[in-house]
Amino acid sequence: MVLEVPAIKTEPTVTWEALPADFFLPDDPVENIQQPPLAAALTDALGADGRIHPERLIGSNFGLVANVNKKIVVKAPDWFYVPQVYSVAEGTIRRSYTPNLEGAPVAVVMEFLSQEEGGELSVRSTPPYGKLYFYERILQIPTYVTYDPYEPSLEVRCLQNGRYALQAADAQGRVWIPEIELFLGIWLGERLQQTMNWLRWWDGAGNLLLWSAEQAEQERQRAEQERQRAEQERQRAEILAAKLRELGVDPDQLT
């Protein structure tokens, strides 16, 4: 008699089920003070450029849910993007997002590395799952971005044959994010009186997507330039009228 040893199942069984209404979602604090402004700046630029629509879901520190081997697993990335979600009943507050059940799969996810080990690059394949493993093997998110604001260092991984592969940056240090059709790169500057290395978007032509405050300042400067031009034209008209009067010509009779 030969004893047959069953093969070890290595691939997780993933299902997409509604999160129970009484499920406790932990409200963990962010790991460093730069995470909230980094995420807000990314979203702000997309909104200012008209790239945020009601059917899209963009979130930060918000639970992404999967049922793995009959157990609920939740990860809350620092920033994520879903191109198409189903609408919810009016007055309903979305507590979390379950891909394939509530809409399309998550397209892009970002983690901002902390000074302490946060598991952003962990491939741990048993609970608690590492973030890289969870995004790659469970949620199968096409693009995974990790950013270390202290270096600074930006890495973009895209799924190729079911595994993440690092993407090369261009000559400007920017990486194309196909799901959003924009370049992502590092920009040193000030926003809301905070100077740091920000993550910013550029379009295919290399134009920087402005934040809403930058757009407002640009409009203010444009309006001021128009006012100055109008004032210069008025002054020139007054000088010309004065010269015509010196010559005995009434400028009002010329119109």
PyMOL commands that set and color helices and strands:
alter all, ss='L'
color gray80, all
select helices_A, chain A and resi 35-48+131-138+212-246+251-254
alter helices_A, ss='H'
color red, helices_A
select strands_A, chain A and resi 14-15+57-59+64-68+71-75+79-82+108-112+143-148+153-160+163-166+175-177+182-191+194-202
alter strands_A, ss='S'
color yellow, strands_A
deselect
rebuild
show_as cartoon
